């Protein structure tokens, strides 16, 4: 006896009437359920790969990002539309990663920024290159804050 109602699986397939099929918005490509409306390797149909510099948008290869579907400052990065205004892996341009050290949360708001980990500071205003580079708890040239110099030592952000 087969279930008419169907059983949903985590791989995007449903079992209906004894057969596993893809959900309505996906196609079965090489045994996997793929969203052919947005997949640049299977654009509109299984195996239909978009050329380099193009992406799949509503099942058609395109060399522009449609802001009706993807609002913001968009560029095609590889084969995907990326918002280079806020994406920390494509900040300002494709592939420009915000890699800074000692940053709690990497952010891109036209440039790489982020909140420094507790006790660290960004004294050279260059989070993209080196993040929050100063240990304000121990650096005698930046003790507790940028540019605060200690005559001897800096301990827990206080000159000694």
C-alpha positions as CSV (number, residue, x, y, z in Angstrom):
1,X,0.0,0.0,0.0
2,X,1.4,3.4,-1.0
3,X,1.0,6.6,0.8
4,X,-0.9,9.2,-1.2
5,X,-0.1,12.0,1.2
6,X,3.6,11.7,0.7
7,X,6.6,11.8,3.0
8,X,9.0,14.8,2.9
9,X,12.8,14.0,3.0
10,X,15.6,16.4,3.9
11,X,17.2,16.0,0.4
12,X,14.3,17.9,-1.2
13,X,12.6,14.8,-2.5
14,X,9.1,13.6,-1.7
15,X,7.8,10.1,-1.9
16,X,4.4,10.0,-3.6
17,X,2.6,6.8,-4.7
18,X,5.8,4.8,-4.0
19,X,8.2,6.9,-6.0
20,X,10.6,9.6,-4.8
21,X,10.3,12.8,-6.8
22,X,11.5,16.3,-6.3
23,X,9.3,19.0,-4.9
24,X,7.5,21.2,-7.4
25,X,10.2,23.9,-7.8
26,X,13.1,21.5,-8.3
27,X,14.3,19.1,-11.0
28,X,16.0,15.7,-10.6
29,X,19.5,16.2,-12.0
30,X,21.9,13.3,-11.7
31,X,20.0,11.9,-8.7
32,X,19.8,15.3,-6.8
33,X,17.0,17.7,-6.6
34,X,18.2,21.0,-8.0
35,X,16.5,24.4,-8.2
36,X,17.0,25.0,-11.9
37,X,15.5,28.5,-11.7
38,X,18.7,29.7,-10.0
39,X,21.4,27.1,-10.4
40,X,24.1,28.3,-12.9
41,X,25.2,24.7,-13.6
42,X,21.6,23.6,-14.4
43,X,19.9,26.7,-15.6
44,X,16.4,26.1,-16.7
45,X,17.2,22.4,-17.3
46,X,19.6,19.8,-16.0
47,X,23.1,20.2,-17.5
48,X,22.5,23.7,-19.0
49,X,25.5,25.5,-17.6
50,X,25.7,29.3,-17.9
51,X,28.9,30.8,-19.5
52,X,31.5,32.4,-17.3
53,X,30.4,35.8,-16.1
54,X,26.8,34.9,-16.3
55,X,24.3,33.7,-13.7
56,X,21.0,31.8,-13.7
57,X,18.0,34.0,-13.1
58,X,14.5,32.6,-13.3
59,X,15.8,29.7,-15.5
60,X,17.7,31.8,-18.0
61,X,21.4,32.7,-18.2
62,X,22.0,36.4,-17.8
63,X,25.0,38.8,-17.7
64,X,23.2,41.2,-15.4
65,X,21.7,41.0,-11.9
66,X,18.0,41.7,-12.0
67,X,17.4,44.1,-9.1
68,X,13.7,43.0,-9.0
69,X,14.9,39.8,-7.6
70,X,18.2,40.9,-5.9
71,X,18.0,44.5,-4.6
72,X,21.1,46.5,-3.9
73,X,24.5,47.2,-5.4
74,X,25.0,44.0,-7.3
75,X,27.8,42.4,-9.3
76,X,28.1,39.0,-10.8
77,X,30.8,37.2,-8.8
78,X,31.6,33.9,-10.4
79,X,28.1,32.8,-11.4
80,X,26.1,34.5,-8.6
81,X,24.8,37.9,-8.0
82,X,26.5,39.3,-4.9
83,X,25.6,42.5,-3.0
84,X,29.1,44.0,-2.9
85,X,27.9,46.7,-0.5
86,X,27.4,44.4,2.4
87,X,28.8,40.9,1.6
88,X,32.0,40.4,3.8
89,X,33.4,37.9,1.2
90,X,32.9,40.3,-1.7
91,X,33.2,43.7,-0.1
92,X,33.3,46.5,-2.6
93,X,34.2,44.1,-5.4
94,X,34.2,40.4,-6.2
95,X,36.5,38.3,-4.0
96,X,37.6,41.1,-1.7
97,X,37.3,39.4,1.7
98,X,37.2,41.2,5.0
99,X,39.8,39.1,6.8
100,X,40.8,41.2,9.7
101,X,42.0,39.6,12.9
102,X,40.5,40.0,16.4
103,X,37.1,41.0,14.9
104,X,33.9,39.6,16.5
105,X,31.6,40.1,13.5
106,X,33.0,40.9,10.1
107,X,30.9,43.5,8.3
108,X,30.9,45.2,4.9
109,X,29.2,48.5,4.6
110,X,31.0,49.8,1.5
111,X,34.2,48.8,3.2
112,X,35.3,46.2,5.7
113,X,34.4,47.0,9.3
114,X,33.5,45.1,12.4
115,X,33.4,45.1,16.1
116,X,36.8,44.5,17.7
117,X,37.1,41.7,20.2
118,X,37.2,42.9,23.8
119,X,40.6,44.4,24.6
120,X,41.6,45.0,21.0
121,X,41.6,48.2,18.9
122,X,41.8,49.3,15.3
123,X,44.4,52.1,15.6
124,X,45.5,52.3,12.0
125,X,41.9,52.4,10.6
126,X,42.6,49.5,8.3
127,X,40.4,46.6,9.3
128,X,40.5,45.2,5.8
129,X,44.2,44.5,5.9
130,X,44.9,43.7,9.6
131,X,41.7,44.0,11.6
132,X,41.9,45.1,15.2
133,X,45.7,45.0,15.4
134,X,46.3,46.5,18.8
135,X,46.2,44.6,22.1
136,X,45.1,47.6,24.2
137,X,45.5,45.6,27.4
138,X,49.3,45.1,27.0
139,X,50.6,47.5,24.4
140,X,52.7,50.2,26.0
141,X,52.2,52.5,22.9
142,X,48.4,52.0,22.9
143,X,47.5,51.3,26.5
144,X,43.7,51.3,26.9
145,X,43.3,53.5,23.8
146,X,45.1,54.3,20.6
147,X,48.1,56.5,21.1
148,X,48.3,56.3,24.9
149,X,51.9,55.7,25.7
150,X,53.2,54.3,29.0
151,X,56.6,55.2,30.4
152,X,57.0,51.6,31.7
153,X,54.4,49.0,31.1
154,X,50.8,48.5,30.2
155,X,48.9,46.1,32.4
156,X,45.2,45.4,31.8
157,X,44.9,48.6,29.8
158,X,46.5,50.8,32.5
159,X,49.9,52.4,32.5
160,X,52.2,51.1,35.3
